[in-house]
Amino acid sequence: MTQPQVEILYFDGCPNHDDARALIERIAAELQLVPRIDLVKVPDAQAAIALRFLGSPTVRVDGRDVEPGADERAEVAFSCRVYRSENGFSGQPNEAWVRAALEHARRQGLSGYGDELPPRVADALAAAEIPPSKLGAARWARLDDSERELYFWILRRFASHGPPTSADVAAAAERLGLDVHEASATLAREDLVHLDKNGGVAVAYPFSGRPTAHEVRFENGGQVHAMCAIDALGIAPMFDQPIEISSRDPLSGDDVRAQLAAGGEGTWQPESAVVVAGAIDRSGDSFRGCCPVLNFFASSDNGGRWLEQHPSVRGQVVSMPEAIAAGRVVFGDVFH
Protein backbone atom coordinates (compact mmCIF):
# COMPACT_ATOMS: atom_id res chain seq x y z
CA MET A 1 0.00 0.00 0.00
CA THR A 2 1.32 3.45 -0.91
CA GLN A 3 0.73 6.54 1.17
CA PRO A 4 -0.74 9.94 0.37
CA GLN A 5 2.00 12.55 0.31
CA VAL A 6 1.32 15.58 2.50
CA GLU A 7 3.76 18.48 2.50
CA ILE A 8 3.73 21.18 5.17
CA LEU A 9 5.82 24.12 4.03
CA TYR A 10 6.90 26.48 6.80
CA PHE A 11 9.60 28.85 8.01
CA ASP A 12 11.14 29.18 11.44
CA GLY A 13 9.52 32.49 12.31
CA CYS A 14 6.00 31.05 12.32
CA PRO A 15 4.88 28.34 14.79
CA ASN A 16 1.60 27.35 13.12
CA HIS A 17 2.96 24.34 11.22
CA ASP A 18 2.90 22.16 14.37
CA ASP A 19 -0.84 22.69 14.72
CA ALA A 20 -1.28 22.02 10.99
CA ARG A 21 0.45 18.68 11.36
CA ALA A 22 -1.76 17.75 14.31
CA LEU A 23 -4.84 18.67 12.26
CA ILE A 24 -3.73 16.52 9.32
CA GLU A 25 -2.88 13.54 11.51
CA ARG A 26 -6.27 13.71 13.24
CA ILE A 27 -8.27 13.89 10.01
CA ALA A 28 -6.16 11.18 8.36
CA ALA A 29 -6.80 8.88 11.31
CA GLU A 30 -10.53 9.50 11.02
CA LEU A 31 -10.32 8.57 7.33
CA GLN A 32 -8.17 5.51 8.11
CA LEU A 33 -5.30 6.88 6.04
CA VAL A 34 -1.63 6.82 6.95
CA PRO A 35 -0.11 9.73 5.02
CA ARG A 36 3.58 10.41 4.58
CA ILE A 37 3.97 13.88 6.06
CA ASP A 38 6.99 15.89 4.96
CA LEU A 39 7.92 19.08 6.79
CA VAL A 40 9.54 21.37 4.22
CA LYS A 41 11.50 24.24 5.69
CA VAL A 42 11.58 27.34 3.47
CA PRO A 43 14.82 29.11 4.42
CA ASP A 44 14.54 32.40 2.56
CA ALA A 45 12.60 34.50 0.05
CA GLN A 46 14.44 32.96 -2.91
CA ALA A 47 13.38 29.47 -1.83
CA ALA A 48 9.84 30.79 -1.33
CA ILE A 49 9.73 31.74 -5.01
CA ALA A 50 11.12 28.38 -6.16
CA LEU A 51 8.63 26.47 -4.01
CA ARG A 52 5.66 28.75 -4.80
CA PHE A 53 5.30 29.29 -1.05
CA LEU A 54 2.08 31.08 -0.08
CA GLY A 55 3.02 31.50 3.58
CA SER A 56 3.47 29.35 6.68
CA PRO A 57 1.93 26.85 6.91
CA THR A 58 1.22 25.87 3.31
CA VAL A 59 -0.33 22.40 3.16
CA ARG A 60 -0.27 20.38 -0.05
CA VAL A 61 -1.71 16.94 -0.72
CA ASP A 62 -0.39 15.27 -3.86
CA GLY A 63 1.36 18.53 -4.71
CA ARG A 64 -1.84 20.58 -4.57
CA ASP A 65 -2.69 23.26 -2.05
CA VAL A 66 -5.62 22.26 0.15
CA GLU A 67 -7.15 25.75 -0.07
CA PRO A 68 -9.52 25.87 -3.06
CA GLY A 69 -8.18 28.13 -5.81
CA ALA A 70 -4.79 28.66 -4.15
CA ASP A 71 -2.90 26.89 -6.94
CA GLU A 72 -4.06 29.63 -9.31
CA ARG A 73 -2.38 32.36 -7.26
CA ALA A 74 0.86 33.78 -8.62
CA GLU A 75 2.14 35.65 -5.56
CA VAL A 76 4.42 34.15 -2.93
CA ALA A 77 4.81 35.18 0.71
CA PHE A 78 7.72 34.60 3.07
CA SER A 79 5.50 35.19 6.10
CA CYS A 80 2.84 33.56 8.24
CA ARG A 81 -0.18 32.54 6.20
CA VAL A 82 -3.64 33.73 7.14
CA TYR A 83 -6.54 31.60 5.94
CA ARG A 84 -9.96 33.04 5.37
CA SER A 85 -13.08 30.91 5.50
CA GLU A 86 -16.72 31.21 6.43
CA ASN A 87 -15.63 30.98 10.07
CA GLY A 88 -13.30 33.98 9.87
CA PHE A 89 -9.50 34.17 9.84
CA SER A 90 -7.10 31.52 11.11
CA GLY A 91 -3.47 30.47 11.00
CA GLN A 92 -4.61 26.98 9.94
CA PRO A 93 -6.30 25.74 6.79
CA ASN A 94 -9.98 25.02 7.13
CA GLU A 95 -10.62 21.50 8.40
CA ALA A 96 -13.09 20.87 5.58
CA TRP A 97 -10.41 21.68 3.00
CA VAL A 98 -7.94 19.23 4.53
CA ARG A 99 -10.60 16.52 4.75
CA ALA A 100 -11.65 17.08 1.12
CA ALA A 101 -8.03 16.93 -0.09
CA LEU A 102 -7.33 13.67 1.76
CA GLU A 103 -10.59 12.14 0.59
CA HIS A 104 -9.74 13.12 -2.98
CA ALA A 105 -6.32 11.47 -2.57
CA ARG A 106 -8.01 8.29 -1.45
CA ARG A 107 -10.44 8.35 -4.38
CA GLN A 108 -7.59 8.87 -6.83
CA GLY A 109 -5.82 5.85 -5.41
CA LEU A 110 -2.97 7.61 -3.65
CA SER A 111 -3.32 5.12 -0.83
CA GLY A 112 -3.88 2.06 -2.98
CA TYR A 113 -2.89 2.19 -6.64
CA GLY A 114 -0.77 -0.84 -5.84
CA ASP A 115 -4.01 -2.80 -5.99
CA GLU A 116 -4.18 -2.12 -9.74
CA LEU A 117 -0.45 -2.36 -10.53
CA PRO A 118 2.13 -5.01 -9.77
CA PRO A 119 3.23 -4.24 -6.20
CA ARG A 120 6.87 -3.62 -7.12
CA VAL A 121 5.87 -1.21 -9.89
CA ALA A 122 3.58 0.66 -7.50
CA ASP A 123 6.42 0.72 -4.97
CA ALA A 124 8.78 2.20 -7.58
CA LEU A 125 6.31 4.96 -8.41
CA ALA A 126 5.74 5.66 -4.73
CA ALA A 127 9.50 5.77 -4.05
CA ALA A 128 9.87 8.35 -6.82
CA GLU A 129 6.87 10.22 -5.40
CA ILE A 130 4.99 9.94 -8.71
CA PRO A 131 1.27 9.95 -7.77
CA PRO A 132 -1.63 8.71 -9.92
CA SER A 133 -2.32 12.33 -10.93
CA LYS A 134 0.91 12.10 -12.97
CA LEU A 135 0.09 8.86 -14.76
CA GLY A 136 -0.90 8.94 -18.41
CA ALA A 137 -3.67 11.31 -19.45
CA ALA A 138 -4.17 12.37 -15.82
CA ARG A 139 -1.04 14.50 -16.23
CA TRP A 140 -2.90 17.09 -18.31
CA ALA A 141 -6.37 16.74 -16.74
CA ARG A 142 -6.45 20.37 -15.54
CA LEU A 143 -5.50 21.92 -18.91
CA ASP A 144 -8.09 23.38 -21.24
CA ASP A 145 -8.24 22.17 -24.84
CA SER A 146 -5.85 24.76 -26.27
CA GLU A 147 -3.34 24.36 -23.44
CA ARG A 148 -3.44 20.60 -23.96
CA GLU A 149 -2.79 21.00 -27.69
CA LEU A 150 0.19 23.24 -26.97
CA TYR A 151 1.52 20.67 -24.52
CA PHE A 152 1.11 17.88 -27.08
CA TRP A 153 2.75 20.02 -29.75
CA ILE A 154 5.82 20.59 -27.55
CA LEU A 155 6.17 16.87 -26.86
CA ARG A 156 5.81 15.88 -30.51
CA ARG A 157 8.22 18.61 -31.56
CA PHE A 158 10.85 17.14 -29.25
CA ALA A 159 10.35 13.71 -30.80
CA SER A 160 10.51 14.96 -34.38
CA HIS A 161 12.92 17.91 -34.34
CA GLY A 162 14.38 18.23 -30.84
CA PRO A 163 13.83 21.05 -28.33
CA PRO A 164 11.63 23.89 -29.65
CA THR A 165 12.96 27.42 -29.42
CA SER A 166 11.18 30.30 -27.71
CA ALA A 167 10.06 31.51 -31.15
CA ASP A 168 8.69 28.05 -31.96
CA VAL A 169 6.67 27.95 -28.74
CA ALA A 170 5.39 31.50 -29.21
CA ALA A 171 4.26 30.72 -32.78
CA ALA A 172 2.53 27.52 -31.69
CA ALA A 173 0.75 29.34 -28.87
CA GLU A 174 -0.40 32.07 -31.24
CA ARG A 175 -1.83 29.50 -33.67
CA LEU A 176 -3.85 28.09 -30.80
CA GLY A 177 -5.08 31.51 -29.67
CA LEU A 178 -3.06 31.44 -26.45
CA ASP A 179 -1.00 34.06 -24.71
CA VAL A 180 2.39 32.36 -24.60
CA HIS A 181 3.30 33.76 -21.18
CA GLU A 182 0.04 32.70 -19.55
CA ALA A 183 0.12 29.28 -21.19
CA SER A 184 3.75 28.75 -20.19
CA ALA A 185 2.92 29.68 -16.60
CA THR A 186 0.08 27.14 -16.58
CA LEU A 187 2.27 24.35 -17.96
CA ALA A 188 4.94 25.16 -15.38
CA ARG A 189 2.41 25.25 -12.55
CA GLU A 190 1.20 21.80 -13.58
CA ASP A 191 4.84 20.65 -13.67
CA LEU A 192 4.58 19.62 -17.32
CA VAL A 193 6.83 22.09 -19.15
CA HIS A 194 9.42 24.53 -17.83
CA LEU A 195 11.13 27.24 -19.87
CA ASP A 196 14.68 28.49 -19.45
CA LYS A 197 15.52 32.16 -18.91
CA ASN A 198 15.55 32.74 -22.68
CA GLY A 199 12.11 31.23 -23.22
CA GLY A 200 13.31 27.96 -24.71
CA VAL A 201 12.01 24.65 -23.37
CA ALA A 202 14.29 23.34 -20.65
CA VAL A 203 11.96 20.57 -19.41
CA ALA A 204 9.01 18.82 -21.06
CA TYR A 205 8.79 15.45 -19.34
CA PRO A 206 10.00 12.99 -20.49
CA PHE A 207 12.35 15.27 -22.46
CA SER A 208 15.14 17.59 -21.42
CA GLY A 209 16.08 20.61 -23.50
CA ARG A 210 19.61 20.32 -22.12
CA PRO A 211 22.06 17.41 -22.28
CA THR A 212 21.61 14.79 -19.57
CA ALA A 213 23.13 11.40 -18.89
CA HIS A 214 20.20 9.76 -20.70
CA GLU A 215 20.43 9.95 -24.50
CA VAL A 216 17.55 8.50 -26.51
CA ARG A 217 17.76 7.66 -30.21
CA PHE A 218 14.68 7.11 -32.38
CA GLU A 219 14.56 4.66 -35.28
CA ASN A 220 14.69 7.57 -37.76
CA GLY A 221 18.00 8.72 -36.28
CA GLY A 222 16.63 11.59 -34.19
CA GLN A 223 18.27 12.05 -30.81
CA VAL A 224 16.92 13.63 -27.62
CA HIS A 225 17.80 13.66 -23.95
CA ALA A 226 15.47 12.37 -21.25
CA MET A 227 15.07 13.92 -17.82
CA CYS A 228 15.67 10.62 -15.98
CA ALA A 229 15.77 6.85 -16.38
CA ILE A 230 12.01 6.34 -15.93
CA ASP A 231 11.33 9.13 -18.44
CA ALA A 232 13.69 7.55 -20.98
CA LEU A 233 11.98 4.18 -20.58
CA GLY A 234 8.57 5.79 -21.10
CA ILE A 235 9.34 7.33 -24.48
CA ALA A 236 8.87 4.15 -26.58
CA PRO A 237 5.30 3.40 -25.40
CA MET A 238 4.47 7.12 -25.38
CA PHE A 239 5.22 7.53 -29.09
CA ASP A 240 4.72 3.89 -30.10
CA GLN A 241 8.22 3.86 -31.56
CA PRO A 242 11.28 1.71 -30.86
CA ILE A 243 14.16 3.53 -29.20
CA GLU A 244 17.70 3.01 -27.98
CA ILE A 245 18.88 4.48 -24.68
CA SER A 246 22.47 5.26 -23.79
CA SER A 247 23.21 6.23 -20.22
CA ARG A 248 25.88 5.81 -17.57
CA ASP A 249 26.14 4.62 -14.02
CA PRO A 250 26.66 7.73 -11.82
CA LEU A 251 28.67 5.68 -9.33
CA SER A 252 31.08 3.79 -11.61
CA GLY A 253 30.74 5.64 -14.92
CA ASP A 254 29.95 2.36 -16.69
CA ASP A 255 27.81 2.51 -19.82
CA VAL A 256 24.24 1.27 -19.53
CA ARG A 257 22.25 0.71 -22.72
CA ALA A 258 18.71 -0.38 -23.41
CA GLN A 259 16.67 -1.15 -26.50
CA LEU A 260 12.90 -0.87 -26.29
CA ALA A 261 10.28 -1.97 -28.80
CA ALA A 262 7.32 0.25 -29.61
CA GLY A 263 5.21 -1.46 -26.96
CA GLY A 264 7.90 -0.98 -24.34
CA GLU A 265 9.38 -4.50 -24.25
CA GLY A 266 13.11 -4.23 -23.78
CA THR A 267 16.59 -5.65 -23.55
CA TRP A 268 19.54 -4.04 -21.80
CA GLN A 269 23.26 -4.24 -21.25
CA PRO A 270 24.73 -5.14 -18.88
CA GLU A 271 22.19 -7.77 -17.92
CA SER A 272 22.72 -6.78 -14.28
CA ALA A 273 21.55 -3.20 -14.91
CA VAL A 274 18.96 -1.68 -12.55
CA VAL A 275 17.34 1.69 -11.82
CA VAL A 276 17.26 3.60 -8.55
CA ALA A 277 13.77 4.99 -7.91
CA GLY A 278 13.48 7.68 -5.28
CA ALA A 279 13.34 11.36 -4.49
CA ILE A 280 15.69 13.82 -2.92
CA ASP A 281 14.74 15.18 0.49
CA ARG A 282 13.27 18.45 -0.69
CA SER A 283 10.03 19.66 -2.19
CA GLY A 284 9.44 21.14 -5.60
CA ASP A 285 8.87 20.17 -9.21
CA SER A 286 9.90 16.74 -10.47
CA PHE A 287 13.03 18.00 -12.19
CA ARG A 288 14.28 19.08 -8.76
CA GLY A 289 12.75 16.39 -6.58
CA CYS A 290 13.05 13.03 -8.31
CA CYS A 291 14.83 13.44 -11.67
CA PRO A 292 18.32 13.75 -10.12
CA VAL A 293 17.72 10.40 -8.37
CA LEU A 294 16.15 8.29 -11.13
CA ASN A 295 19.28 6.87 -12.76
CA PHE A 296 20.49 3.69 -14.41
CA PHE A 297 23.11 1.63 -12.57
CA ALA A 298 25.23 -1.23 -13.87
CA SER A 299 24.28 -3.44 -10.93
CA SER A 300 22.09 -3.53 -7.86
CA ASP A 301 25.25 -3.35 -5.71
CA ASN A 302 26.16 -0.03 -7.37
CA GLY A 303 22.65 1.30 -6.87
CA GLY A 304 22.65 0.27 -3.22
CA ARG A 305 26.07 1.82 -2.57
CA TRP A 306 24.99 5.06 -4.26
CA LEU A 307 21.96 5.25 -1.97
CA GLU A 308 24.20 4.67 1.06
CA GLN A 309 26.39 7.56 -0.08
CA HIS A 310 23.37 9.86 -0.45
CA PRO A 311 21.43 9.67 2.84
CA SER A 312 19.25 12.62 1.81
CA VAL A 313 17.67 10.41 -0.87
CA ARG A 314 14.61 8.33 -0.08
CA GLY A 315 14.80 5.51 -2.60
CA GLN A 316 15.20 1.89 -3.55
CA VAL A 317 16.75 -0.26 -6.28
CA VAL A 318 14.27 -1.65 -8.84
CA SER A 319 14.84 -4.13 -11.63
CA MET A 320 14.83 -3.11 -15.27
CA PRO A 321 11.51 -4.88 -16.01
CA GLU A 322 9.93 -2.99 -13.11
CA ALA A 323 11.44 0.31 -14.28
CA ILE A 324 10.24 -0.31 -17.85
CA ALA A 325 6.74 -1.03 -16.54
CA ALA A 326 6.85 2.16 -14.46
CA GLY A 327 7.84 4.19 -17.53
CA ARG A 328 4.95 2.69 -19.47
CA VAL A 329 2.49 3.50 -16.68
CA VAL A 330 3.65 7.13 -16.44
CA PHE A 331 3.89 7.99 -20.13
CA GLY A 332 2.23 5.28 -22.21
CA ASP A 333 -1.25 6.85 -22.26
CA VAL A 334 -0.38 10.55 -22.28
CA PHE A 335 -1.81 11.10 -25.77
CA HIS A 336 -4.95 9.04 -25.15
N, C-alpha and C positions, 0 to 999 in steps of 0.2 A: 504494500500500500504506500502510495506517495503522499506527501503532505502539502497542504496549501502553504504558499510562501507569503508571509506577512512581513513587511518592512516598516520599521518605525524610525523615521529620520528626525534627528534632534541636534541641538548644540548645547554646549555645557552651561550656557547662561540661562537656560529655561528648564525648570524641573518637571514639566508636565508629562514628559514621556513615560515616567514610571507609572503614573495613573492610567495612561493610554494602554500600556502593556497589561495592567491588571484588568482593564475593561475587555480587552481582546481575549485574554485567557478565560475570563468568566463566560463570555458569550460563546467562545469555541467549545467550552466544556458543556454548555447547555445544548449545543448542536451536535455533540459527540464527535467533534473534530479535534485533531491534534496538529495544529499548525506549526510550521517552522518559523519562529519569530527571530528576525534579524534586527538588531539595533544598529543603525547606521549613523555614525557621528559625522556631522557636517562641520569641518574645522574652520572654514572662512567663507567670505563672500564669493570667491572664485569657485569654490566647490559647490556653493549653493546654486550658482548658474549651471554648472555641469550636471548637477543632479535634479534640476528643476524643482528646487526646494521652495515650498510655499510657506514655510515657517514651522516652528517646533511646537507640538509634534505633527509631522506629516505621516499619515498611515496609508500604506498601499497594500492591496491584496492582489496578487498576480500582476504586479506592476501598475495597478490602477488606483488612483486616489479614491478613498471611500466616500468623500464628499461629492455628491452629484454635481457634474459640470466643472469640477476643479481641473480636470485634465485639459480643458479648453483654455485655461488661463495662461497668459504668456509671462506675467510678472513673477519674479522670485522675491523672497524675503528672508534675510538673515536675522530673524527675530522670533519672538514667541508668536504662535499662530492663534488667532481668535476665531472661533467657529460661531456662525450665526444660524440659528434654527428657530422653529416656532416657539421654543421654550426660552429664547433669549440668547445671550452670549455666554460662551464657555471656552475654557482652554483645552477641552476634549472634543473629539468628533462625536456627533450625535449617535447614541446607542443604536438607533434604527438603521443608520447608514452602515455601521460596522456589521450588524447582523445581516443586512441585505447583501453586503459584499461577500461575507463568508458563505452565505447560502448560495449565492451565485457561483462561487468557487466550487462548492459541492456539486451543484447541478452540472457544471462544465466538466466535472470529472477530475478536478485538481486533487481530490483525495482518493481517487480510485481508477485512473485510466489504465492502471496495470491490469484491471479485470478484462480489458479489451485488447491489450497488447501482450506479447510474451513478457513475462516478468522482468527478464534481464534488459529488454529493450526499454520498458517503462522505467527501470532503475537508471539506465543510462541517460534518458531524457530528464529525469528528476535530478540526477547528479549535476547535469549541465544547467539546471534551472530553466528548462524549456517547457513551459506549461502548455496545455491543450489549446489555449488561445493563440499559440504560435505554430500550430500544426496545419499544414495544407491551406485550404481556402479560408480557414479561420484567421489567418494572418491579416487579411485585408478586409475583414468583416465590417469595420467601422469607416471604411472609405466610401465616398459616393461614387457614382458610375464613372465620372470623368477622372477623378483621382485614381480609381482602380486602373483605368486604361493607361494613364500616365505611368503608373507603377509597372504594369505589364510591359509597356513600351521600353522602359529602362532595362528591365530584365532581358527582354529579347534582343535589345541593342547590344548588351554585353555579349550575349551568346553569338551574335552574328558579326559584330564589328569591334567589340571591345568596349572600354569605358566611354560613355558619351561625354562630350564637352559641355560646358555651361551653355554655349550657344545652341547645342543640340537639344538640351533639356528645355531651354526657353522656347525654342521653336515648337517642340512637341507640346508643351503646355499651351502655347497660343493656339495651336490647331484644335486643341480640346476645349478652348474657351476658358482656360484657367489662368489665374494670376500665378506666375511661376514662384514668387516668394511665398505666397500663402500655401500653395500646394506643396512646396518643399518643406515648409514648416510642419504641415500635417504629416507628411511621410516620415519626417524625423521624429515627431512626437509618437508615432505608432511604431517607431524603431524598425522601419522598413528600408529607408534610404537616408543617407547622410551625405551632405555636400562638404567639400573642402572650402577653404577660405576664398578660393577663386571661383566658386560656383560649380566646379566639376564634381562628378560623383565619386566620392571616396569609398562609400559602402552601399551596396545594394544586395543584401543577403540573397543568395549564397556568394555573391561576387565581391571582390575587392578592387577598387580603382587603383590601388598601389600594389607593388610587388609584395608577395608573402611567401612563406615557405611551401605553399601548396599550389603548384602549377597544374592546370587542367588543359588538356588538348582534346579538341573535338575531332571527329572523323574527317571533316573537311580541312583540317589543318589549323583552324583557329585556336588561339591560345588565350586563356584568361587565368586570373588568380582567384582562389577561393579564400574566404575569410578564415576558415578553420577546416579541420578534418571532416567533421560531420557535414558541413556545407559542401565540401568537395564531393563527398559520397552521395549527396542528394541531387547533384546536377544531372546525372544520367536519367533517372526516372522523372525529373522535373521537365526535361526537354525531350524525353523519349529518344535519346541519342546515345550511342556508345561513346565512352570517353576513356582517356588515360590520365592517371594522376601521378605526378612526381612530387615527392616531398622528402623531408629529412627528419631524422630523429633528433630532437633538440638536446638530448643528453649526450649521445655518441657522435652525432653528425652523419650516421649511416643513412644511405639512400633507402627510401621506402617507396615502392611503386604499386599501383593498382590499376587493373583494367576492369571496367564495368560495362556490361551490355545495356541496351536501351531500357530494359526492365529493371535494372539495378543489380542483376546477378554479377558476381565478381570473382576475380582471382587476384592474388597479391604476392609480392616478393619483398622481403623474405617471408617464408610461410609462417614464421613466428611473429609477424607484425601484429600490433594491437593499436588501440586508440585509448588515450586517457580522456574520460568524460568528467567534467567538473566545472567549477566556477571559482573565480578569485574572490577573496573575502572583502568585497566592496560592492556597492550598489551602482546601478547605471544601466546604460544600453548594452546590448549583447556584445558589441565590439569591444567594450571595456570589461564586461563581467565574465563572459565565458569563452570568447574567441581566443584569447591568449592561452587558454588552458587546453582546448580541444585540438590535440596534436597526435600525429602518427608516431609510434615508437617501434623500433626493430624487434623488441621482445617485451614480454610482460615484466621481466626483471628490470629492464630499463625504465618502463613506465612506473613501476613501483618505487624505484630509487629516485626518480624525478619528483614524485609526490613527497617522498620523505625529505627531499631537499627544499621543498616549497611548502612549509607548514601553513601558509596563509591560504592554500588552495584546498577547497573541499572537493574531493574527487575520487574516482575509482578507475581501474583498468577494465576495459571491455574488449571482447574479441572482435575481430574484423567482421564476421557475419552479423554480430549485434550492432556494430557501428553502421554497417551498410543498411540494416533494417531501420535504424534510427534516422539516417539520412533520407530514406524513402518516406518515412512517416512525416518528417518535417516538411519536405519539399515536393513530394511526388504528386500532390493534388493541388498545388498552388493555382494552376490555371484552370481548374475545374469548378 
